Amino acid sequence: MYVTLEPCCHKGKTPPCTDALIKAGIKKVIYGYRDPNPIVSGKGAASLINAGIACEHHSLSEINAFYESYYYWHQTQTPFVTAKIAISLDGKIAGKTGERIQLTGEPLQVFTHAHRQQSDAILTTSKTIKNDNPMLNVRHLHEIFSKDLYILDTYLTLPSDAIIFQTAKSITLFHGKQASRDNQQRLEKLNATCVLVDTQNDQLDLNQSIQYIGKKGVHDLWVEAGGTCFSSLLKNQLLQRLLIYIAPRWLGEGLPAFVDPLSVRPTHIHWQQVGNDGVLEMRLVEYPT
C-alpha cells in the first residue's frame, strides 16, 4: 500500500489506521511523510514493523508541500498564514477614494477560489467588508462552499447587512475594549462570536488573534484584506506565504497598496502567469521534510 502520511496508531475520530492495515493482511507500506503529531510520529511505522509489515518512508517534495501547514501547526499551534493582495503596475490597490476596482482577470479569480477552498478559514478586516461587501466563500468547479470567517474589527462596526452573514459558515470578530456594548449585542444577535483582544494605538494585537485562530484547530489561514493589514501581519512576522497579484494596468491616481517600506527575506520565490496577470509567490519558511 502507498500512502502519503504515516499511518496513525491511536484512536481519534476514527480507529487506528495501523489496526486496519494489519487486519487487512497488507504486506508492505510505503509512505511519503512522517507524521509530526507527537502521538503518532514514528510510532505508526513502528507498529506496522512490529506486526511483521515492511514499512518504508520515501520523501517527495510535492507531499512535503501538501503537509506544510499541518507540520507548521504541530510545531507552533498557530496556522500557516497566506496573504494575497492585488496591485496595479504602479502599486495601487484601489481607486483614489478607496473604491473597489477589479484589477485582475477571471483566470486569477479562479486561482483565488481554488486557494480559498484549500484553506481552513479566511481572515479579513471590517474595512474590507465595508468597502467591497465580498461574499468570501468558495465558488469553484460549479460548487459553493462556506468558510469560517475571522474579521479584525476594533470597534465592532461591521454592518448588519453585510452579505457575509448569509455566505459564511461562521463569523468571529476580534475587537478592542473600545467597542460599544450595543454593537456587540447587535452582532451577537446575528450569531457572530465577539472576541476581546488587546489593543495599542487603536490597533488590535494580531499575535493574540492568530493564536486564538490556531487554538480553534485552523491549520491553513487565507488572508484577504488591504495593504494595511497585509503590512501589519508581515511586520509582526505572522505571514508564512505572500501572494502578490500584479495586474498589467496603470491606475495613476489611486490608493497605494503600501505606505511604509516592507522588509522581506523569502526562502523561496516563484513567478507565474495566470491569464494576463502575474503572481509573485514568496515563502518565508522552509518546506518541512
C-alpha positions in Angstrom: 0.0 0.0 0.0 1.2 3.5 -0.9 0.0 6.4 1.4 1.0 10.0 1.7 1.0 10.2 5.6 2.5 7.8 8.1 -0.4 5.6 9.2 -1.7 6.6 12.7 -1.6 4.3 15.6 -4.1 5.9 18.0 -7.9 6.3 18.3 -9.1 9.8 17.4 -12.3 10.4 15.4 -11.6 7.1 13.7 -9.9 3.9 14.9 -6.1 3.4 14.3 -5.1 3.1 10.6 -2.4 0.6 11.7 -5.0 -1.8 13.1 -6.9 -1.7 9.8 -3.7 -2.4 7.8 -2.7 -5.3 10.0 -6.2 -6.8 9.8 -6.3 -6.5 6.0 -3.1 -8.5 5.7 -1.1 -5.8 4.0 2.5 -7.0 3.5 4.2 -3.7 2.8 3.5 0.0 3.4 5.3 2.9 1.7 4.5 6.4 3.0 5.7 9.8 1.9 5.5 11.9 5.1 6.4 11.3 8.7 3.5 12.5 10.9 4.7 15.4 13.1 1.9 14.7 15.6 3.9 13.6 18.7 1.3 10.8 19.5 2.0 9.3 16.0 5.5 10.3 14.9 7.5 7.2 14.3 5.1 5.1 16.3 2.8 4.3 13.4 5.6 2.9 11.4 6.9 1.0 14.4 3.5 -0.6 15.0 3.5 -1.9 11.4 7.0 -3.2 11.6 6.3 -5.0 15.0 3.4 -6.7 13.3 5.7 -8.0 10.5 4.7 -5.5 7.9 7.6 -4.0 5.9 7.4 -0.2 6.2 9.4 2.4 4.1 9.5 6.2 4.1 10.1 7.9 0.8 10.2 11.7 0.9 8.7 13.7 -2.0 8.8 17.5 -2.4 5.1 17.5 -3.5 4.0 15.7 -0.4 6.2 17.8 1.8 4.5 20.9 0.4 1.0 19.4 0.8 1.5 18.8 4.5 3.3 22.2 5.1 0.5 23.7 7.1 -0.1 20.5 9.1 3.5 20.4 10.1 3.6 24.1 10.9 0.5 23.9 13.2 2.0 21.0 15.1 5.2 23.0 15.6 3.7 26.3 16.7 0.0 25.7 17.4 -0.7 28.6 15.1 -2.0 28.5 11.5 0.2 28.6 8.4 -0.9 32.1 7.1 -1.1 33.0 3.5 -1.9 36.6 2.5 -2.8 37.7 -1.0 -3.0 41.2 -2.4 -3.7 42.5 -5.9 -1.9 45.6 -7.1 -1.5 47.6 -10.3 1.8 48.1 -12.1 2.2 51.4 -10.3 1.5 49.8 -6.9 -2.1 50.9 -6.4 -4.8 48.7 -4.7 -8.0 50.7 -5.3 -9.4 53.9 -6.6 -8.4 57.4 -5.3 -11.1 57.3 -2.6 -10.7 53.7 -1.8 -13.4 52.4 -4.2 -13.1 48.9 -5.4 -11.5 48.3 -8.8 -11.4 44.9 -10.4 -7.7 44.7 -11.2 -7.2 41.1 -12.2 -8.9 38.9 -14.8 -11.1 35.8 -14.4 -8.4 33.2 -14.5 -6.8 34.7 -11.4 -10.3 34.8 -9.7 -10.4 31.0 -10.3 -6.9 30.7 -8.9 -8.1 32.6 -5.7 -11.1 30.4 -5.2 -9.0 27.3 -5.5 -6.8 28.6 -2.7 -9.8 29.6 -0.6 -11.0 26.0 -1.0 -7.8 24.6 0.3 -7.8 26.8 3.4 -9.5 26.0 6.7 -10.6 29.6 7.3 -10.4 33.2 6.0 -9.2 36.3 7.8 -10.2 39.8 6.7 -11.0 43.3 8.1 -14.2 45.2 8.7 -12.8 47.9 6.4 -12.6 45.4 3.6 -16.2 44.3 4.2 -17.4 47.9 4.3 -15.6 48.8 1.1 -16.3 45.7 -1.0 -19.1 43.7 0.7 -17.5 40.5 -0.5 -19.1 37.0 -0.1 -15.7 35.5 0.9 -16.9 31.9 0.2 -15.7 29.4 -2.4 -17.2 29.3 -5.8 -15.2 26.8 -7.6 -15.8 24.0 -10.2 -19.6 24.7 -10.2 -19.8 24.2 -6.4 -20.2 26.7 -3.5 -18.5 26.2 -0.1 -18.9 28.3 3.0 -15.8 29.1 5.2 -15.2 30.0 8.8 -14.5 33.8 8.7 -12.4 35.8 11.1 -12.6 39.6 11.0 -10.5 42.3 12.6 -13.0 44.9 13.8 -11.6 47.1 16.6 -14.9 49.0 17.2 -17.4 46.3 16.1 -18.7 48.5 13.3 -19.4 45.6 10.9 -22.6 46.4 9.0 -25.5 44.2 9.9 -26.5 43.9 6.2 -23.1 42.6 5.1 -23.6 39.7 2.7 -21.1 37.5 4.7 -23.9 36.9 7.2 -25.5 34.9 4.5 -22.4 33.3 3.0 -20.0 32.5 5.9 -20.0 29.2 7.8 -19.3 31.1 11.0 -18.2 34.6 11.8 -15.7 35.6 14.6 -14.9 39.2 15.3 -11.8 40.4 17.0 -12.4 43.7 18.8 -10.9 46.0 21.4 -12.4 47.2 24.7 -13.3 50.5 22.8 -16.1 48.7 21.1 -19.6 49.5 22.4 -21.8 47.0 24.2 -24.6 47.9 21.8 -22.6 46.9 18.8 -21.5 43.7 20.4 -25.1 42.8 21.2 -26.2 43.7 17.7 -23.6 41.4 16.1 -24.1 38.6 18.6 -27.8 38.5 17.6 -26.6 37.8 14.1 -24.7 34.7 15.5 -21.3 36.4 15.4 -18.8 35.5 18.0 -17.0 38.6 19.5 -13.5 38.0 20.9 -11.8 40.8 23.0 -8.1 41.2 22.3 -5.6 43.8 23.5 -5.0 47.0 21.5 -2.2 49.5 21.2 -2.9 52.9 19.5 -6.3 51.5 18.4 -4.6 48.6 16.6 -5.6 45.1 17.6 -3.0 42.7 18.8 -2.5 40.5 15.8 -0.5 37.9 17.7 -3.4 37.2 20.1 -5.8 37.0 17.1 -3.6 34.5 15.3 -3.1 32.4 18.4 -6.8 32.3 19.0 -7.4 31.0 15.5 -4.7 28.4 16.0 -6.4 27.1 19.2 -9.5 26.6 17.1 -7.5 24.0 15.1 -7.1 26.1 12.0 -4.1 24.8 10.1 -4.4 26.9 6.9 -5.4 30.5 7.2 -6.1 32.6 4.0 -6.0 36.4 4.3 -7.8 38.7 2.0 -7.6 42.3 3.2 -6.0 45.6 2.3 -2.4 46.9 2.4 -2.5 48.0 6.0 -3.5 44.5 7.3 -1.0 42.9 4.9 1.8 45.1 6.1 1.0 44.7 9.8 0.9 40.9 9.5 4.3 41.0 7.7 5.9 43.4 10.2 4.7 41.2 13.1 6.2 38.1 11.4 2.8 36.4 11.2 2.9 35.5 7.5 4.4 32.4 6.1 3.5 32.9 2.5 2.8 36.0 0.4 0.9 36.1 -2.9 1.2 39.4 -4.8 -1.1 39.6 -7.8 0.2 42.1 -10.4 -2.2 43.4 -13.0 -0.9 44.8 -16.2 -2.7 48.1 -15.6 -1.6 51.6 -14.6 -4.1 53.3 -12.3 -2.4 56.7 -11.8 -4.4 58.4 -9.1 -5.3 55.5 -6.8 -4.9 54.2 -3.2 -1.3 52.9 -2.7 -1.1 49.3 -1.6 1.8 50.0 0.9 2.7 53.2 2.7 5.8 52.1 4.6 8.7 50.1 3.2 8.5 46.4 3.8 11.4 44.1 4.6 11.0 40.6 3.2 13.5 37.7 3.3 11.9 34.9 1.4 13.2 31.3 1.5 11.6 30.6 -1.9 10.4 32.9 -4.7 8.2 31.8 -7.6 6.8 33.7 -10.5 3.9 32.5 -12.7 1.5 33.9 -15.2 -2.2 33.3 -14.7 -4.2 34.6 -17.6 -2.9 38.1 -18.4 -1.8 38.7 -14.8 1.4 37.9 -12.9 1.6 36.2 -9.5 4.7 36.6 -7.2 4.8 33.9 -4.5 7.2 34.4 -1.6 7.6 31.8 1.2 9.0 32.8 4.5 9.5 29.3 5.9 11.3 26.2 4.7 9.3 23.2 3.4 9.1 20.5 6.1 10.6 17.1 5.4 
